[in-house]
Amino acid sequence: MENWKHAVLIGAAGTAAVLAIKGKGPAAFMVGSVGLAVLASEYPDEFARIRREMPSYLSKGTRYMDIAMKIGSKIEQFSENRAARAFEELGEY
């Protein structure tokens, strides 16, 4: 990769990170897109492969989110039951 591409990529990543931290999401997205465009111009075959495999990545991500939501609901149920039992025990005294 040429030096100017390195500079653009690093600059875009750093600027996007700073903008995201400051809460300027749309600007961070635009600057990050410039960095990705430079990266895609250097590695077109890899980006084509990622684009072909995107549906499997999305299905795996969806499955992991479903698992995380189920775990979260179980934790919520457990904490509600525990709080109810503690309240009942206080009422016995």
C-alpha positions, -999 to +999 in steps of 0.1 A: +000+000+000+013+034-009+022+059+018-006+084+010-031+056+013-017+047+047-020+084+058-056+087+045-066+054+062-050+063+096-063+099+094-098+088+086-099+062+114-085+086+140-109+114+129-139+091+128-130+078+164-127+114+177-160+124+160-178+094+174-165+101+209-177+137+206-212+124+196-211+135+160-223+102+145-231+112+109-198+130+105-179+100+120-198+077+095-188+099+065-151+101+075-150+064+083-165+057+048-137+075+032-112+053+050-131+022+040-132+033+003-094+037+003-091+003+019-115-012-006-096+003-035-064-015-022-081-049-016-110-053-039-110-091-039-113-093-001-141-068+000-160-088-027-156-119-006-169-101+025-199-088+005-207-123-008-205-137+028-225-108+044-258-128+047-241-155+068-224-128+090-258-112+095-275-145+104-248-153+129-250-119+144-288-122+147-285-156+164-260-142+190-283-112+197-312-136+203-291-156+227-280-124+245-317-113+248-327-146+262-299-145+288-309-109+297-346-119+302-336-148+324-315-125+345-343-101+348-368-128+359-343-141+384-338-106+399-375-100+400-381-133+418-353-126+442-366-091+450-402-105+456-388-132+479-368-106+499-399-084+502-420-114+514-393-123+540-394-087+553-432-089+557-428-120+579-410-101+607 
